[in-house]
Amino acid sequence: MPNWLLPENIADVLPSEARKIEELRRLMLDNFRLYGYELVMPPLLEYLESLLTGTGTDIDLRTFKLVDPISGRLLGLRPDMTTQVARIDAHLLNRASVTRLCYAGNVLHTHPSGLHATREPLQIGAEIYGHAGLEADAEIQELALSTLALAGFPQVRLDLTHVGVLRAIIEGDAAAARDEAALYLALRAKDVSDLKALTANYAPQTRDALLALTQLYGDIDVLKKAREVLPDLPGIAKALAELAALAASALGRAEVAIDLADLRGYQYESGAMFALYVPGLPNAVARGGRYDHVGEAFGRARPATGFSLDLRELARLLPTAERKHSIRAPWGNAPELKEKIAELRKSGEVVIQSMPGHSNELDEFECDRALVLDDNSSQWILKNLG
Ligand SMILES: N[C@@H](Cc1c[nH]c[nH+]1)C(=O)O
């Protein structure tokens, strides 16, 4: 095997793609800043227990593990930065009031989430800690929509769901509570036959409600239907009311859909969740929601909500960036030449000096002008290259 082969679903990013990704990263972080989100940079690896605190088995299976040669303890390479940021809020900042944090960095997955998905996404996200009310969820939803619009996706579909519905259904039923993990899996795959088998011995009310969840998707009217067919439990009423309020706050900004069985995610969510879809891609491009119990697992209960997305995946959907117009200049030590080049760069021009004996081969730049020495005036002047 050639030693330059990269592992499955791991790839180099070449110039024009890297540029697109980097531009998106800057644009998004700048947008988060306009809303008052402070940037943090958690480490690429941590002790495994800390990395997995408050999360489910999904995240454990997605985590690359290695041994720390210094402590001998097991380390994990982060598969998701959201819980790291919750740790920073809970432990390091120790603020009592609302904290808004954002982040961007590589994460690693043991298995790709789809056939062609990368195992090294570039995750970017924003989180609010310290406010339990729906205002925080609405702000995150609005931030996610405005960020995608800025990135060139004005037309998105917002799918809403709520962990509270399933929780309320299984709460009072010991058999269902015992099967929680299997029920999650069957529901998110909308696997009705599996669900029928699992629920065969449950109380009829629980079984009917679980089977009804697989049908409760579509436009906003699904909420009305859910009120009719789901049991009259306070947890369900509260969750449906929250979804109605969040749907209303997105009206006019996105096409809103409800899918009460869409419980994907990393199993740390505790309330309303959303997924954003753009035309042409079957998978969600961004996911977010409330996860109030992660801070608690870190020893400080803090309400939390946020969203994140993979910049690499999103950048792939954008057209190749236009090549930047630039200037070709000769290599040389003449002070006038160096001065002229410095002046052009200061004014924002890209000036590429040719190495003696070589021409430039560029993906990202297009030299449409050349810096040449004018014979008559002995000045360095710009000449258009046609
Ligand atoms: N990190 C979560 C999304 C999220 C961010 N904040 C809250 N939820 C995911 O990748 O699915």
Ligand as a Chemical Component Dictionary entry (heavy atoms), coordinates in Angstrom:
data_LIG
# 
_chem_comp.id                   LIG 
_chem_comp.type                 NON-POLYMER 
_chem_comp.pdbx_formal_charge   1 
_chem_comp.three_letter_code    LIG 
# 
loop_
_chem_comp_atom.comp_id 
_chem_comp_atom.atom_id 
_chem_comp_atom.alt_atom_id 
_chem_comp_atom.type_symbol 
_chem_comp_atom.charge 
_chem_comp_atom.model_Cartn_x 
_chem_comp_atom.model_Cartn_y 
_chem_comp_atom.model_Cartn_z 
_chem_comp_atom.pdbx_ordinal 
LIG N1 N1 N 0 -23.906 19.289 18.495 1  
LIG C1 C1 C 0 -25.226 18.836 18.140 2  
LIG C2 C2 C 0 -26.132 19.981 17.818 3  
LIG C3 C3 C 0 -26.239 20.942 18.938 4  
LIG C4 C4 C 0 -25.495 22.030 19.200 5  
LIG N2 N2 N 0 -25.972 22.578 20.351 6  
LIG C5 C5 C 0 -26.975 21.840 20.737 7  
LIG N3 N3 N 1 -27.142 20.839 19.915 8  
LIG C6 C6 C 0 -25.126 17.902 16.927 9  
LIG O1 O1 O 0 -24.083 17.867 16.288 10 
LIG O2 O2 O 0 -26.104 17.237 16.601 11 
# 
loop_
_chem_comp_bond.comp_id 
_chem_comp_bond.atom_id_1 
_chem_comp_bond.atom_id_2 
_chem_comp_bond.value_order 
_chem_comp_bond.pdbx_ordinal 
LIG N1 C1 SING 1  
LIG C1 C2 SING 2  
LIG C1 C6 SING 3  
LIG C2 C3 SING 4  
LIG C3 C4 DOUB 5  
LIG C3 N3 SING 6  
LIG C4 N2 SING 7  
LIG N2 C5 SING 8  
LIG C5 N3 DOUB 9  
LIG C6 O1 DOUB 10 
LIG C6 O2 SING 11 
# 
